[in-house]
């Protein structure tokens, strides 16, 4: 049967936009090469016309230049047409790529939406509110415990501000008297009498004790004034 009717050939896939654009660009490059050759030929004919005197020879050169110029105009028309086709294909390619991006974006959004819906089923707003309330209650209890543990046993609940001010004034007075480096409890009381003057006691001996007499044991002798008193 295959020998009689032959094998059905598979249809070739239609060309893509990129394939068509590449083919048109290749044709445009060929046209550009032909235009460059025609421009070079026209330049050569132009120089020949300048160097040739008016007459049949010059007219023949002009006729060849006119033929080349017509070819150039034809190729320029083809080039413009190819450029327009390439521009249209580029627009279609941009639109196609934009649609593909939109399809991918929609697929991603649908997948994310489905995932979010599944996650939202496991989350209850009421449970979150209850959890927040329980956390606030626990923080309040914790603060009360900290305040209770940090309470001082020696400080009374009520403190007289006037009494505190009096203690503060006394502290300032002590600090003023201790400015010279002598504590207040070591400073002499000015109202107490001088004991040496009251009892007429002799002054303490001064100088080297070795100058006084010594007894049989090598100790300094006691002053007579002390013995009489």
trRosetta pair geometry for C-beta under 8 A, 3 or more apart (Angstrom, degrees):
i j d omega theta_ij theta_ji phi_ij phi_ji
1 4 5.8 -58 -148 36 34 108
1 5 6.1 -12 172 21 71 108
2 5 6.9 -71 -129 59 24 79
2 6 6.7 33 -177 -145 59 12
2 7 5.6 16 -154 -63 104 82
3 6 7.8 21 -160 -72 14 45
15 19 4.1 -122 -169 87 99 132
15 20 5.3 117 123 -53 125 85
15 23 7.8 -19 -172 -6 155 136
16 19 4.7 102 53 4 75 100
16 20 7.1 -143 95 -1 41 86
17 20 5.9 -56 -149 39 33 109
17 21 6.1 32 153 -19 66 109
17 89 5.6 162 -168 -168 92 94
17 92 5.7 -153 -126 102 138 111
17 93 4.7 175 129 -81 142 91
17 96 6.5 174 -1 16 154 154
18 21 5.6 -54 -144 38 31 111
18 22 6.2 33 156 -21 66 105
18 93 7.0 92 -67 -113 70 132
19 22 5.9 -55 -148 35 29 110
19 23 6.5 28 154 -18 64 106
20 23 5.8 -55 -149 35 32 110
20 24 6.4 27 156 -16 66 107
20 89 5.8 -156 100 -121 109 143
21 24 5.9 -56 -147 38 31 108
21 25 6.2 32 155 -19 65 108
21 86 6.0 92 -144 -136 82 77
21 89 4.5 -177 -81 124 96 143
21 90 6.9 100 -120 -63 136 68
21 93 7.0 -16 -41 -42 148 141
22 25 5.7 -56 -146 37 30 111
22 26 6.4 34 154 -22 64 104
23 26 5.7 -53 -152 32 32 112
23 27 6.7 30 151 -15 64 103
24 27 5.6 -52 -151 37 36 111
24 28 6.3 39 150 -21 66 105
24 82 5.4 171 -177 -161 95 91
24 85 5.3 -139 -141 102 152 119
24 86 5.1 -169 111 -72 131 88
24 89 7.0 159 27 4 147 150
25 28 5.4 -51 -147 36 34 116
25 29 6.6 40 152 -23 64 99
25 86 6.2 90 -70 -109 79 133
26 29 5.7 -49 -152 30 34 112
26 30 6.8 34 150 -18 63 101
27 30 5.7 -52 -153 33 37 112
27 31 6.6 36 150 -18 67 103
27 82 5.7 -151 97 -121 108 143
28 31 5.6 -52 -149 35 36 112
28 32 6.4 39 152 -22 66 103
28 79 6.2 93 -141 -138 82 73
28 82 4.4 -177 -79 124 96 142
28 83 6.7 102 -120 -63 137 68
28 86 7.0 -24 -34 -36 149 140
29 32 5.6 -51 -149 33 34 113
29 33 6.7 36 152 -20 64 101
30 33 5.7 -52 -154 32 34 112
30 34 6.7 32 151 -16 65 104
31 34 5.7 -55 -151 37 36 111
31 35 6.3 37 151 -21 67 104
31 75 5.3 168 -162 -171 94 96
31 78 5.5 -154 -119 101 144 112
31 79 4.7 -174 124 -78 140 90
31 82 6.7 168 13 14 149 149
32 35 5.6 -52 -147 35 34 113
32 36 6.6 38 153 -22 64 101
32 79 6.8 99 -67 -116 69 129
33 36 5.8 -51 -152 31 33 112
33 37 6.8 31 152 -16 63 104
34 37 5.7 -55 -152 36 35 111
34 38 6.4 33 152 -17 67 106
34 75 5.4 -143 100 -131 120 153
35 38 5.6 -54 -146 38 34 110
35 39 6.3 38 154 -22 66 103
35 72 6.3 91 -132 -140 76 82
35 75 5.3 -168 -72 116 88 134
35 76 6.8 95 -109 -70 128 73
35 79 6.9 -5 -42 -45 142 146
36 39 5.7 -52 -148 34 31 112
36 40 6.6 31 153 -18 63 103
37 40 5.8 -53 -150 35 33 111
37 41 6.4 31 152 -18 65 106
38 41 5.6 -53 -146 38 35 111
38 42 6.3 36 154 -20 67 104
38 68 5.5 167 -155 -178 91 96
38 71 5.8 -154 -114 97 139 108
38 72 4.5 177 134 -81 146 96
38 75 7.0 164 2 31 151 145
39 42 5.7 -52 -145 37 31 111
39 43 6.5 35 154 -21 63 104
39 72 7.2 103 -63 -118 65 133
40 43 5.7 -53 -151 33 32 113
40 44 6.7 32 151 -19 63 104
41 44 5.7 -54 -152 35 34 113
41 45 6.5 32 152 -15 66 104
41 68 5.2 -142 106 -140 123 152
42 45 5.7 -53 -146 39 35 110
42 46 6.3 42 153 -26 65 104
42 65 6.1 93 -131 -148 72 89
42 68 5.5 -168 -71 114 84 131
42 69 6.5 90 -106 -74 126 79
42 72 7.1 -9 -43 -42 138 149
43 46 5.5 -50 -148 31 32 116
43 47 6.8 31 154 -16 63 102
44 47 5.9 -54 -153 34 33 109
44 48 6.6 32 150 -16 64 106
45 48 5.5 -54 -147 38 36 113
45 49 6.3 41 154 -24 68 102
45 61 5.7 164 -157 177 90 93
45 62 7.8 133 169 -94 117 32
45 64 6.1 -157 -113 95 135 101
45 65 3.9 172 136 -84 150 104
45 68 6.9 170 -5 32 149 144
46 49 5.8 -50 -149 31 31 112
46 50 6.7 31 152 -18 62 104
46 65 7.2 109 -60 -124 61 140
47 50 5.8 -53 -152 33 34 113
47 51 6.5 20 155 -10 66 111
48 51 5.9 -65 -145 44 32 103
48 52 5.8 23 160 -18 71 115
48 61 5.0 -147 112 -145 120 147
49 52 6.0 -60 -135 39 27 105
49 58 6.1 87 -138 -151 69 90
49 61 5.4 -171 -76 112 78 132
49 62 6.3 81 -106 -71 123 80
49 65 7.1 -21 -47 -29 129 154
52 55 7.6 -118 158 45 98 91
52 57 5.3 -135 -165 112 130 109
52 58 4.4 171 114 -84 118 85
52 61 6.1 142 26 6 157 149
53 57 7.6 59 59 59 70 116
53 58 6.6 -119 92 -38 34 126
54 58 5.4 -72 -123 38 34 154
55 58 5.6 99 48 15 56 100
55 59 7.1 -108 113 -5 32 96
56 59 5.5 -59 -145 38 33 112
56 60 6.3 36 156 -23 67 102
57 60 5.8 -53 -152 31 31 111
57 61 6.7 29 151 -17 63 104
58 61 5.7 -54 -152 35 36 111
58 62 6.4 36 150 -20 67 105
59 62 5.5 -51 -147 36 34 113
59 63 6.5 40 151 -24 65 101
60 63 5.6 -49 -150 30 34 113
60 64 6.8 31 153 -14 64 101
61 64 5.9 -54 -152 38 34 108
61 65 6.3 35 149 -19 66 107
62 65 5.4 -54 -146 39 34 114
62 66 6.3 39 153 -25 66 102
63 66 5.6 -50 -149 32 31 113
63 67 6.7 33 151 -19 63 101
64 67 5.7 -51 -151 33 35 112
64 68 6.5 32 152 -15 66 104
65 68 5.8 -55 -150 39 34 110
65 69 6.2 37 151 -23 66 106
66 69 5.5 -53 -146 35 32 114
66 70 6.6 36 153 -22 64 101
67 70 5.8 -51 -153 30 32 111
67 71 6.8 32 150 -16 63 103
68 71 5.6 -54 -153 36 36 112
68 72 6.4 40 149 -23 67 104
69 72 5.4 -50 -149 33 35 115
69 73 6.6 37 152 -20 65 101
70 73 5.7 -51 -150 34 34 110
70 74 6.5 34 151 -19 65 105
71 74 5.6 -55 -150 35 34 112
71 75 6.3 28 155 -14 68 106
72 75 5.9 -57 -146 40 31 106
72 76 6.2 34 154 -22 65 107
73 76 5.6 -52 -146 35 31 114
73 77 6.6 35 153 -21 63 102
74 77 5.8 -53 -156 32 32 112
74 78 6.7 29 149 -15 64 104
75 78 5.5 -51 -148 38 38 112
75 79 6.2 42 151 -23 67 103
76 79 5.5 -50 -146 35 33 114
76 80 6.4 34 155 -18 64 103
77 80 5.9 -54 -149 36 31 109
77 81 6.4 31 152 -19 64 106
78 81 5.6 -55 -148 36 33 112
78 82 6.3 32 155 -18 66 105
79 82 5.8 -56 -148 37 31 109
79 83 6.3 33 153 -20 65 105
80 83 5.6 -53 -147 36 32 114
80 84 6.5 34 153 -20 64 103
81 84 5.7 -53 -152 34 32 111
81 85 6.5 31 151 -17 65 104
82 85 5.6 -53 -149 36 35 111
82 86 6.3 36 153 -19 67 104
83 86 5.7 -53 -147 37 32 111
83 87 6.3 35 153 -22 64 105
84 87 5.6 -53 -148 34 32 113
84 88 6.5 32 153 -18 65 103
85 88 5.7 -53 -149 35 33 110
85 89 6.4 32 153 -17 66 106
86 89 5.7 -55 -147 39 32 111
86 90 6.3 36 153 -22 65 104
87 90 5.7 -52 -149 33 31 113
87 91 6.6 33 152 -20 63 102
88 91 5.7 -52 -152 33 34 112
88 92 6.5 31 151 -16 66 104
89 92 5.6 -54 -147 38 35 110
89 93 6.2 38 153 -22 67 105
90 93 5.5 -52 -145 36 32 113
90 94 6.4 34 154 -20 64 103
91 94 5.8 -53 -150 35 31 111
91 95 6.4 29 152 -17 64 106
92 95 5.7 -55 -148 38 33 111
92 96 6.2 34 153 -20 67 106
93 96 5.6 -54 -145 37 31 111
93 97 6.3 29 157 -16 65 105
94 97 5.9 -55 -146 38 29 108
94 98 6.3 32 153 -21 63 107
95 98 5.6 -55 -149 36 31 114
95 99 6.5 31 153 -19 65 103
96 99 5.8 -54 -151 34 33 109
96 100 6.5 33 152 -18 65 104
97 100 5.6 -52 -148 36 35 112
97 101 6.4 36 153 -19 66 104
98 101 5.7 -53 -149 36 32 111
98 102 6.4 33 152 -20 65 105
99 102 5.5 -52 -147 36 34 113
99 103 6.4 37 153 -21 66 102
100 103 5.7 -51 -149 33 33 112
100 104 6.5 31 153 -15 64 104
101 104 5.8 -55 -149 38 33 110
101 105 6.2 34 152 -21 66 106
102 105 5.6 -53 -146 36 32 113
102 106 6.3 33 155 -19 65 105
103 106 5.8 -54 -147 37 30 110
103 107 6.4 31 154 -19 64 105
104 107 5.6 -52 -147 36 32 112
104 108 6.3 32 154 -18 65 105
105 108 5.7 -55 -149 37 31 110
105 109 6.3 30 153 -18 66 107
106 109 5.6 -54 -145 38 32 111
106 110 6.3 33 156 -20 65 105
107 110 5.8 -54 -147 36 29 110
107 111 6.4 28 155 -17 63 107
108 111 5.8 -57 -149 38 30 110
108 112 6.2 27 155 -16 66 108
109 112 5.7 -56 -143 41 31 108
109 113 6.0 34 156 -23 66 107
110 113 5.6 -53 -144 35 29 113
110 114 6.4 30 156 -19 63 105
111 114 5.9 -54 -150 35 30 111
111 115 6.4 28 153 -16 63 107
112 115 5.6 -56 -148 38 33 111
112 116 6.2 34 154 -20 67 105
113 116 5.8 -53 -146 36 30 110
113 117 6.4 33 154 -21 63 104
114 117 5.8 -53 -150 33 31 112
114 118 6.7 30 153 -16 63 104
115 118 5.8 -56 -153 36 33 111
115 119 6.4 29 152 -16 67 106
116 119 5.6 -56 -146 39 35 109
116 120 6.1 35 156 -23 68 106
117 120 5.8 -52 -143 34 30 111
117 121 6.9 39 154 -28 60 98
118 121 5.9 -48 -158 20 33 114
118 122 7.6 21 151 -9 60 103
119 122 6.1 -63 -163 37 41 106
119 123 6.6 21 149 -8 72 114
120 123 5.7 -67 -144 45 41 104
123 127 7.7 -138 -170 56 50 120
123 128 7.4 23 -177 -43 92 118
124 127 4.1 80 77 3 105 108
124 128 7.0 -176 93 -10 57 81
125 128 5.6 -55 -154 34 37 112
125 129 6.5 37 150 -18 69 103
126 129 5.6 -51 -148 36 35 111
126 130 6.3 35 153 -18 66 105
127 130 5.7 -53 -146 38 32 111
127 131 6.2 35 153 -21 65 106
128 131 5.6 -54 -148 36 31 113
128 132 6.5 33 153 -20 64 103
129 132 5.7 -54 -150 35 32 111
129 133 6.5 32 153 -18 65 104
130 133 5.7 -54 -149 36 33 111
130 134 6.4 32 153 -18 66 105
131 134 5.7 -54 -147 37 32 111
131 135 6.4 33 154 -20 65 106
132 135 5.7 -55 -148 36 31 112
132 136 6.5 32 154 -19 65 104
133 136 5.8 -54 -150 35 32 111
133 137 6.5 32 153 -18 65 105
134 137 5.7 -53 -147 36 33 111
134 138 6.3 33 154 -18 66 106
135 138 5.7 -54 -146 38 32 111
135 139 6.4 33 154 -20 64 104
136 139 5.7 -53 -149 35 32 111
136 140 6.5 33 152 -20 64 103
137 140 5.7 -53 -151 34 33 112
137 141 6.5 31 153 -16 66 105
138 141 5.7 -53 -146 38 33 110
138 142 6.2 37 153 -21 65 106
139 142 5.5 -53 -146 37 32 114
139 143 6.4 35 154 -20 65 102
140 143 5.8 -53 -151 34 31 111
140 144 6.6 31 152 -18 64 104
141 144 5.7 -54 -150 36 34 112
141 145 6.4 35 152 -20 66 104
142 145 5.7 -53 -149 35 33 112
142 146 6.4 32 154 -18 65 105
143 146 5.7 -54 -147 37 32 110
143 147 6.3 32 155 -18 66 105
144 147 5.8 -54 -147 37 31 110
144 148 6.3 31 154 -20 65 107
145 148 5.7 -56 -148 36 30 111
145 149 6.2 23 157 -13 66 108
146 149 6.0 -57 -143 42 29 106
146 150 6.0 17 160 -10 65 115
147 150 5.9 -66 -141 46 27 104
147 151 6.9 50 154 -51 61 90
148 151 5.9 -33 -160 -9 33 116
152 155 4.4 51 93 16 126 108
155 159 7.4 -34 -174 -61 91 122
156 159 6.3 144 71 -68 94 72
159 163 7.4 -123 177 63 72 115
159 164 6.4 51 154 -47 111 122
160 163 3.9 72 84 6 111 111
160 164 6.8 178 94 -10 60 82
161 164 5.5 -53 -150 36 37 114
161 165 6.4 40 152 -21 68 103
162 165 5.6 -52 -148 35 33 112
162 166 6.6 37 152 -20 64 102
163 166 5.7 -51 -152 33 34 113
163 167 6.6 32 152 -15 65 103
164 167 5.8 -55 -150 38 34 109
164 168 6.3 37 151 -22 66 105
165 168 5.5 -52 -148 35 33 115
165 169 6.5 36 153 -20 65 101
166 169 5.8 -51 -149 33 33 109
166 170 6.5 30 153 -15 65 104
167 170 5.7 -54 -148 38 35 111
167 171 6.3 38 152 -22 66 105
168 171 5.6 -53 -148 35 33 113
168 172 6.5 33 153 -19 65 103
169 172 5.7 -53 -150 35 33 111
169 173 6.5 35 151 -21 65 103
170 173 5.6 -51 -150 33 35 113
170 174 6.5 35 152 -18 66 103
171 174 5.7 -52 -149 36 33 111
171 175 6.4 34 152 -19 64 106
172 175 5.6 -54 -147 36 34 113
172 176 6.5 36 153 -22 65 103
173 176 5.7 -53 -151 33 33 111
173 177 6.6 25 154 -13 65 105
174 177 5.9 -58 -147 39 33 106
174 178 6.2 21 158 -10 67 114
174 184 5.3 -90 -136 -16 80 144
175 178 5.9 -64 -143 45 29 105
175 179 7.2 60 151 -57 60 82
176 179 5.8 -21 -164 -22 37 115
177 180 7.9 -51 171 20 44 95
177 182 8.0 -72 151 83 81 82
177 184 4.6 66 100 -89 138 99
177 187 6.7 -97 172 -8 119 155
178 181 7.4 79 -180 -75 64 6
178 182 7.0 -141 -128 74 56 41
178 183 5.7 8 -109 -113 108 44
178 184 6.1 -71 -57 -35 90 82
182 186 5.6 -122 -179 84 88 112
182 187 5.5 103 126 -73 120 89
183 186 4.8 81 65 11 87 104
183 187 7.3 -145 96 -21 46 84
184 187 5.8 -45 -150 16 38 115
188 192 7.0 -110 177 47 91 120
189 192 4.5 82 81 -9 105 107
193 197 7.4 -116 167 66 92 107
193 198 5.4 68 134 -53 127 129
194 197 4.1 53 94 16 115 112
194 198 6.4 164 87 -18 59 86
195 198 5.6 -55 -140 37 33 110
195 199 6.1 2 171 6 70 111
195 201 7.6 14 129 5 80 131
196 199 6.9 -72 -140 51 21 87
196 201 5.0 -92 -140 50 69 107
196 203 8.0 51 -166 -93 136 59
197 200 7.4 18 -174 -73 29 49
201 229 7.8 71 -123 -142 71 165
202 223 7.8 -109 83 111 154 150
202 225 5.2 49 -24 132 155 148
202 226 7.7 -100 40 -65 129 71
202 229 8.0 -145 -2 -31 103 145
203 206 7.8 -24 133 -21 112 101
205 209 7.6 92 113 -98 130 80
205 212 7.8 13 -179 -59 159 134
205 223 6.9 171 -55 -46 129 138
207 211 6.3 -22 129 22 122 138
208 211 5.3 99 83 -15 90 98
209 212 5.9 -39 -170 19 59 113
209 220 5.3 -71 171 -70 106 155
210 220 7.9 -110 -94 -84 30 112
212 220 4.8 57 85 -154 125 108
212 221 6.1 -143 152 44 108 81
212 223 7.9 -82 -135 -72 136 79
213 220 7.2 110 78 -154 45 60
213 221 4.4 1 82 8 96 128
214 217 8.0 -128 169 71 92 51
214 218 5.5 -8 178 -148 132 32
214 219 6.3 143 -152 67 81 25
214 220 6.1 -57 -98 -95 66 38
214 221 6.6 -156 -105 -29 13 84
215 218 7.3 -55 68 12 64 18
215 219 5.4 -9 37 58 104 81
215 220 7.9 47 -4 123 84 8
215 221 5.6 124 -50 -84 86 81
222 226 5.5 -103 170 74 100 127
222 227 6.1 109 113 -54 118 96
223 226 4.8 94 71 3 87 102
223 227 7.4 -154 103 -6 49 84
224 227 5.3 -55 -152 34 43 111
224 228 6.3 41 154 -20 74 101
225 228 5.9 -52 -148 34 33 110
225 229 6.5 26 156 -15 65 107
226 229 6.0 -59 -148 39 31 106
